[in-house]
Amino acid sequence: MNVKAEPIQSLLVAGVMLLVGGCQESSAPEVVQLPTVVEEKTVNRSSQNEGRWPMFRGNTLSTGVADSDLPKDLALDWTFDVIDGAFEATAAIVDGTVYIGDSYGKLYALRLMDGKRIWEYKVETGFVASPSVRDGRVYVGDIDGVFYCLDAETGTPIWQFNASAEIDSSANFHNDNVLIGSQDATLYCLNAKSGQLVWKRAIEDQIRCTPTVVEDRAFLAGCDGQLHIIDLTDGTETASVPIGGPTMATPAVRGDYAFFGTESGTFYCVNWREAKVSWTFDDSNGRQSIRSSAAVTTEMAIYGGRSKRVYGLDLERGQEVWQFAARNRVDSCPVVVGNRVFIGSADGRLYGLDVATGNQVWKFEAGGGFTSSPAVADGRLVIANEKGRVFCFGEGS
């Protein structure tokens, strides 16, 4: 089933598609409370997200592991097209609704069942960050540095907060607060209900990753070449770990360990309780940059690289278990679903690989490259490509 969106602007705002740039100078942020009053909705805050994919990497730990299963024989259910559009952001899926923003400035809510548009919200520029959904609200930042809170059911704006530079980071949550990073080198902690600033923490260079939350700590892999460990009670930095260069990847946490790759092509395992590196793995295919955030199971860390490879590493020692060769860079982040892992590539293909061996078990030719990553919920996988098409896979229509 194809669902067509209305024509939108054919020209991208300059710089939307750029992934690397200089650090922006900070100015005072502000929160804008919008006049519409929206009734509060209560949603179970359990750490289990079965049937949901409420944020960029699926959960607050950013593990990239789905709670929902997928059919053995995965087939295309529907597509949704934005004419002359492009997607870099990953979808969120909650309560049968897909939320995704495009690079031209529209945030869409689509029905998971058939891809029909429920609502859309237009901003001046565009979205690189993935939306996060909690308690009946959608939280997402744009490339102008504006962070929005919208009603999830209607798309009605509730409040907005102005940072000083582009927001690539997706939101994460801690207690009653929402966390967001910006290219102004600042992590902001806001009250999720009102948008009021609770505290902020600046580092030495841009924040491109999503903050990962474990207990009362947040982890930031920064463009300043440090993994920052932040106390979420007051925003103080409890420790930092040198990582040899900048990174845009979001740390995935399993137990006492955080896993992520860097622009230098090195993949790190850091013991966050002890604030020290446990092991590293260097890409043997030229040590090209890693912009793919890892998926981490109980046994393996899986990530893609600009070396056109997908790697599966042993969790304990960081030894290579397998590698899979795509035909172009792999900036898309993997999602593990049972014994399969799904990941997109700039070669225009969505791959399904065996988690244990890395062998290809499924492939879909999308006709446009993927920067965005899969989202999995309710027995369906959703991913969008750089040609403005959203794909939903399941049993098949």
Protein Blocks (a to p, Z undefined) as FASTA:
>chain_A
ZZddddddfbdcehklpcbdcddddddddddddfbdcddddddfbfblghiafbfnopan
onopafbdcdfbacdfbdcddehiacfbdcddeehiacdddfkopacdddfknopafbdc
ddfkbcfbdcddeehiacdddfkopacdddfklopafbdcddfbdcfbdcddehjbccdd
dfkopacdddfknopafbdcddfbdcfbdcddehjaccdddfkopacdddfknopafbdc
dehiacfbdcddehjbccdddfkopacdddfklopafbdcddfehpaacfbdcdddfkbc
cdddfkopacdddfklopafbdcddfbdcfbccddehjaccdddfkopacdddfklopaf
bdcdehiacfbdcddeehiacdddfkopacdddebZZ
